[in-house]
């Protein structure tokens, strides 16, 4: 089953040398690269892009983001933009989001399949 991999899960699996299969969001790509020194960033970016399908921020993702934002705002449950874009990417792609962040569980009733990996 294809799934969208959150940054926390990707980092954990890489550190533990476990297999990692699925797609990543452009948000995860950015989060993986932002702490890497500039001289190494290009090589790592290429390696990640060769190993994963990167889900871009498309019009569908933007519209899902806005819909999720509105629903969460109504409930007083605002989420940070990066996490909400990640969730919107999963929903727009029709695939589950695998994460170690329990905060995503509140999105399950909004049509997003969330898999929590401990």
trRosetta pair geometry for C-beta under 8 A, 3 or more apart (Angstrom, degrees):
i j d omega theta_ij theta_ji phi_ij phi_ji
1 95 7.9 154 163 -149 85 94
1 96 7.3 28 143 23 123 118
2 22 5.8 130 -161 -132 59 69
2 23 6.2 39 -179 -11 106 102
2 95 5.2 -66 108 -127 92 137
3 22 4.5 -46 66 -128 69 135
3 23 7.3 -161 96 32 30 78
3 90 8.0 4 -168 -131 64 110
3 95 5.5 -178 -118 161 36 109
3 96 4.7 -33 -124 74 100 88
3 97 7.0 149 -177 -107 92 14
3 98 4.8 56 143 -17 138 110
3 115 6.6 -34 -146 25 149 137
4 22 6.5 -173 -90 160 14 120
4 23 5.3 -38 -103 79 64 94
4 24 6.9 114 -160 -115 69 26
4 25 6.2 44 -168 -41 119 91
4 55 6.5 -35 -116 6 115 147
4 86 7.1 163 140 -177 131 81
4 89 6.1 146 -139 108 156 103
4 90 4.3 -128 29 -93 144 91
4 93 6.5 120 -58 58 121 143
4 95 5.4 126 -24 96 88 113
4 96 7.1 -158 26 98 79 40
4 97 4.9 -31 71 -106 106 66
4 98 7.0 171 78 18 49 72
5 9 5.3 -123 -165 84 87 119
5 10 5.0 100 140 -62 121 96
5 20 6.6 55 -119 -170 167 105
5 22 4.7 127 -35 82 104 131
5 23 7.0 172 8 77 83 38
5 24 5.3 -45 59 -89 94 79
5 28 6.7 86 93 -130 77 169
5 52 7.7 -99 36 -129 124 140
5 98 5.6 -20 -111 63 57 104
6 9 5.0 88 61 10 81 102
6 10 7.0 -150 94 -7 39 91
6 28 6.7 -168 -158 -93 29 120
6 86 6.3 64 -110 178 84 148
6 97 6.4 64 -49 176 99 95
6 98 6.3 -138 7 94 89 53
6 99 3.6 51 -1 -102 153 86
6 100 7.0 -147 81 12 131 66
6 101 6.6 -128 162 12 163 108
6 104 7.8 -126 -72 -41 148 154
7 10 5.6 -59 -145 38 32 113
7 11 6.2 30 160 -18 69 107
7 27 7.7 -98 -40 121 113 83
7 28 4.7 -174 -69 -132 81 82
7 31 4.4 -45 -100 98 153 143
7 32 6.5 -159 -131 -56 101 79
8 11 6.1 -56 -147 36 26 108
8 12 6.3 25 156 -18 62 111
8 99 6.1 65 51 -160 116 72
8 100 4.4 -116 123 37 129 106
8 101 6.0 133 13 -34 154 93
9 12 5.7 -57 -146 38 30 112
9 13 6.2 25 160 -16 66 109
9 98 5.3 32 -50 121 176 96
9 99 6.0 -121 -27 -117 115 30
9 100 5.7 156 -68 -24 75 93
9 117 5.3 77 -113 52 114 137
10 13 6.1 -59 -146 38 26 106
10 14 6.3 24 158 -18 63 109
10 20 6.2 73 -129 -147 68 148
10 24 6.6 34 -75 -102 147 126
10 28 6.3 101 0 -173 151 127
10 32 6.9 -58 110 -81 140 121
11 14 5.9 -58 -147 37 28 109
11 15 6.3 27 157 -18 65 109
11 32 7.6 -172 -71 -107 91 87
12 15 5.9 -59 -149 37 27 110
12 16 6.2 9 158 -3 65 114
12 100 6.6 83 -17 -34 151 147
12 117 7.6 -180 75 113 147 121
13 16 5.9 -65 -141 50 30 101
13 18 4.3 -91 -153 67 82 102
13 19 7.3 -56 -179 81 123 24
13 20 4.6 127 113 -75 145 105
14 17 7.4 25 -178 -79 31 38
14 20 6.8 -19 -62 -28 73 144
20 51 7.8 47 87 153 107 124
22 52 7.3 0 88 -134 54 104
22 95 7.9 156 -159 156 101 142
22 98 7.0 -131 -77 24 176 126
23 52 6.1 123 -140 -178 38 97
23 53 4.5 -43 -115 74 95 96
23 54 7.3 162 -169 -95 85 16
23 55 5.4 70 154 -34 126 105
23 93 7.0 -131 76 178 156 165
23 95 6.8 92 34 73 124 161
24 28 4.1 -107 -175 74 107 138
24 29 6.0 124 119 -49 123 80
24 48 7.3 -53 49 176 152 108
24 52 4.7 29 9 151 104 153
24 53 7.7 158 28 79 62 49
24 54 5.9 -27 76 -112 84 65
24 55 7.0 -157 98 16 32 86
25 28 4.9 107 55 1 75 94
25 29 7.2 -131 102 0 47 85
25 54 7.3 59 178 -164 14 68
25 55 5.0 -44 -107 66 57 103
25 85 6.9 142 171 125 147 91
25 86 5.0 -148 13 -118 161 70
25 89 4.4 121 -107 68 117 170
25 90 7.9 -67 -61 -44 118 73
26 29 5.2 -47 -150 34 41 119
26 30 6.4 45 150 -21 67 101
26 54 5.7 77 -78 171 68 108
26 55 6.7 -115 -17 85 75 54
26 56 5.4 52 -38 -119 130 47
26 57 6.0 -87 43 -22 135 85
26 89 7.9 -176 20 -101 77 149
27 30 5.8 -52 -152 35 31 111
27 31 6.4 29 151 -17 64 107
27 82 5.2 146 -163 -159 127 82
27 85 5.2 140 -59 97 142 118
27 86 5.1 -106 67 -70 146 87
27 89 7.2 -154 10 -14 115 146
28 31 5.6 -55 -144 40 33 111
28 32 6.2 35 155 -22 66 105
28 86 7.1 88 -44 -112 90 114
29 32 5.8 -56 -149 35 28 111
29 33 6.4 13 157 -10 63 114
29 45 7.1 67 -175 -134 106 81
29 48 6.0 150 -124 124 88 143
29 49 7.5 46 -125 -70 133 82
29 54 5.6 16 -47 -130 140 126
30 33 6.0 -69 -146 43 28 103
30 34 6.1 38 161 -42 68 105
31 34 6.1 -40 -136 12 28 115
31 82 7.2 97 -64 -169 120 141
32 36 7.6 15 142 -22 62 122
32 44 7.2 -150 137 147 105 121
32 48 6.2 131 97 -94 153 156
33 36 5.4 -68 -156 28 49 118
33 41 5.3 75 -163 -150 101 97
33 44 6.4 164 -106 96 82 119
33 45 5.8 29 -97 -77 134 94
33 48 7.9 -110 -58 12 99 152
36 40 5.2 -111 172 89 107 103
36 41 4.8 143 98 -89 114 74
36 44 5.5 -103 -148 30 171 155
37 40 5.2 67 67 20 86 102
37 41 6.9 -137 95 -35 38 88
38 41 5.4 -39 -140 3 33 123
40 43 5.8 -63 -165 43 55 110
40 44 5.9 48 145 -19 84 111
41 44 6.0 -64 -147 41 29 107
41 45 6.0 33 157 -24 67 109
42 45 5.6 -53 -146 33 28 114
42 46 6.5 28 156 -18 63 105
43 46 5.9 -55 -152 35 30 111
43 47 6.4 31 151 -19 64 107
44 47 5.5 -54 -147 37 34 114
44 48 6.2 33 155 -18 68 105
45 48 6.0 -56 -148 37 28 109
45 49 6.2 22 156 -14 64 111
46 49 5.9 -60 -144 41 28 108
46 50 6.2 28 156 -20 64 109
47 50 5.9 -58 -148 36 27 110
47 51 6.3 14 157 -11 63 115
48 51 5.9 -70 -149 43 28 105
48 52 6.1 -27 173 27 69 112
48 54 7.7 69 130 -72 97 116
49 52 7.0 -76 -124 58 22 76
49 54 6.0 -38 -119 -23 78 128
55 61 7.5 136 152 -79 104 138
55 89 4.7 119 117 -175 134 118
55 92 8.0 143 -179 78 127 107
55 93 5.7 -63 -124 -62 141 140
56 61 7.6 -153 109 3 53 148
57 61 5.0 -124 -147 87 54 141
57 62 6.5 77 171 -57 92 84
57 85 6.6 -32 -104 -162 114 119
57 89 7.3 -74 -94 -85 61 105
58 61 4.9 104 48 6 66 100
58 62 7.1 -122 102 -3 39 88
58 92 6.9 -179 60 150 107 150
59 62 5.5 -52 -148 35 34 115
59 63 6.3 32 155 -17 67 105
60 63 5.9 -56 -148 38 30 108
60 64 6.3 29 154 -17 65 107
60 92 4.1 131 129 -154 105 122
61 64 5.7 -55 -146 39 31 111
61 65 6.2 39 152 -26 65 105
61 85 6.9 47 166 -159 114 76
61 88 5.0 101 -167 127 70 106
61 89 5.2 12 -125 -90 121 63
61 92 4.6 -107 -81 11 59 162
62 65 5.6 -51 -150 32 29 117
62 66 6.6 28 154 -18 63 104
62 88 7.6 84 -71 153 12 146
63 66 5.7 -52 -148 35 33 111
63 67 6.4 34 152 -19 64 106
63 92 7.8 114 61 -97 85 118
64 67 5.6 -56 -148 38 32 113
64 68 6.1 30 156 -16 67 108
64 88 3.9 148 101 -155 105 89
64 89 7.8 176 76 -47 139 24
64 91 4.8 169 -164 86 142 120
64 92 4.6 -131 -11 -57 148 97
65 68 5.9 -60 -147 40 26 108
65 69 6.1 30 154 -23 64 109
65 84 5.8 92 -144 138 86 100
65 85 5.7 3 -103 -99 127 60
65 88 3.9 -30 -68 -77 70 166
66 69 5.6 -52 -144 35 29 116
66 70 6.4 31 156 -21 63 104
67 70 5.9 -54 -151 33 28 110
67 71 6.5 22 155 -14 63 108
68 71 5.9 -59 -148 39 31 108
68 72 6.1 25 158 -14 67 110
68 79 8.0 -40 141 38 112 129
68 84 5.9 174 104 -160 128 98
68 87 6.2 152 -154 104 168 121
68 88 5.7 -134 11 -78 138 92
68 91 7.3 162 -57 12 127 157
68 107 7.0 6 -146 -133 121 110
68 110 6.0 93 -119 153 84 151
69 72 6.0 -62 -146 41 26 106
69 73 6.0 28 156 -23 65 111
69 78 7.8 27 -150 -129 74 76
69 84 6.2 62 -75 -175 85 149
70 73 5.7 -56 -145 35 26 113
70 74 6.5 33 155 -24 62 103
71 74 5.8 -49 -153 28 31 115
71 75 6.9 15 153 -5 61 108
71 110 5.7 142 102 -116 155 125
72 75 5.8 -67 -154 45 35 103
72 77 4.6 -100 -164 82 84 87
72 78 5.9 121 130 -95 114 34
72 79 5.9 -61 -175 -4 166 96
72 84 7.6 -111 15 -110 155 122
72 106 7.9 87 -116 123 102 121
72 110 7.9 -33 -56 -66 84 156
73 76 7.4 37 -172 -76 33 28
73 77 7.8 -111 -64 50 19 57
73 78 6.1 42 -93 -80 67 86
77 106 6.1 -131 174 149 150 152
79 83 5.1 -102 162 87 112 117
79 84 4.7 138 90 -61 112 98
79 87 7.6 28 107 8 159 141
79 103 7.2 142 -124 150 107 117
80 83 5.1 81 65 16 84 104
80 84 6.8 -163 90 -7 38 94
81 84 5.7 -62 -141 42 30 109
81 85 6.0 31 160 -20 68 107
82 85 5.9 -56 -148 36 27 110
82 86 6.5 31 152 -21 62 106
83 86 5.5 -52 -151 34 34 116
83 87 6.4 32 153 -16 66 104
83 101 7.3 -100 -125 105 127 158
83 103 7.2 -17 -170 102 158 123
83 104 7.0 -140 -174 -83 113 92
84 87 5.7 -50 -146 38 34 111
84 88 6.2 36 152 -20 65 107
85 88 5.5 -52 -142 39 32 113
85 89 6.3 40 153 -26 64 103
86 89 5.7 -52 -152 30 29 114
86 90 6.8 28 151 -17 62 102
86 97 6.6 99 144 -136 95 136
87 90 5.7 -53 -153 34 34 111
87 91 6.3 30 152 -16 67 107
87 97 6.1 -59 -111 -39 59 163
87 104 6.5 179 -86 -139 114 102
87 107 5.3 -103 -149 -150 142 168
87 112 5.5 -19 -167 -123 95 169
88 91 5.7 -55 -144 40 33 110
88 92 6.0 31 158 -17 67 109
89 92 6.0 -55 -140 40 26 108
89 93 6.1 17 160 -11 62 114
90 93 6.0 -68 -147 45 25 105
90 95 5.7 -104 -155 78 73 72
90 96 6.6 -11 -169 165 123 16
90 97 3.9 -69 -79 -58 163 99
90 112 5.7 77 97 -149 118 109
90 113 7.6 -130 156 54 123 71
91 94 7.5 32 179 -71 31 36
91 110 7.8 -48 -95 119 145 94
91 111 6.1 75 -135 106 116 99
91 112 4.9 -69 -74 -90 99 96
95 113 7.7 -92 154 55 32 115
96 112 7.8 115 -133 172 52 68
96 113 3.7 -67 -103 100 90 111
96 114 6.9 178 -164 -81 90 14
96 115 5.3 60 153 -15 132 106
97 104 6.4 -117 101 179 131 150
97 112 6.2 4 7 170 116 113
97 113 7.1 155 19 86 65 61
97 114 5.6 -20 67 -112 95 64
97 115 7.0 -174 89 27 44 75
98 115 4.4 -25 -105 73 76 111
98 117 5.7 39 179 -20 99 118
99 104 5.2 85 57 9 149 151
99 114 6.8 -42 32 -160 108 93
99 115 7.4 131 22 76 59 60
99 116 6.6 -35 78 -111 70 55
99 117 7.0 174 88 24 18 87
100 116 6.8 86 -127 -164 34 71
100 117 5.4 -62 -80 75 78 76
100 118 6.8 106 -134 -120 95 19
101 104 5.4 87 93 -12 94 101
101 116 8.0 -127 62 -123 32 89
102 105 5.5 -15 -175 -10 64 118
102 116 6.2 32 -95 -122 66 137
103 106 6.9 -36 179 12 51 107
104 107 5.5 -46 -175 22 64 118
104 112 7.7 -93 176 110 98 131
104 114 4.8 170 124 -133 108 136
104 116 7.6 172 63 -82 107 88
105 108 5.9 -23 -171 -11 52 114
105 114 5.7 -158 -99 93 46 153
105 116 6.9 -9 -70 -56 102 126
106 109 7.4 -47 -180 26 47 99
107 110 5.0 -63 -164 41 62 114
107 112 4.6 -11 135 51 109 129
107 114 6.2 112 68 -50 97 129
108 112 6.3 -99 -99 73 36 71
108 113 7.2 50 -126 -118 83 29
108 114 5.2 -93 -72 16 94 111
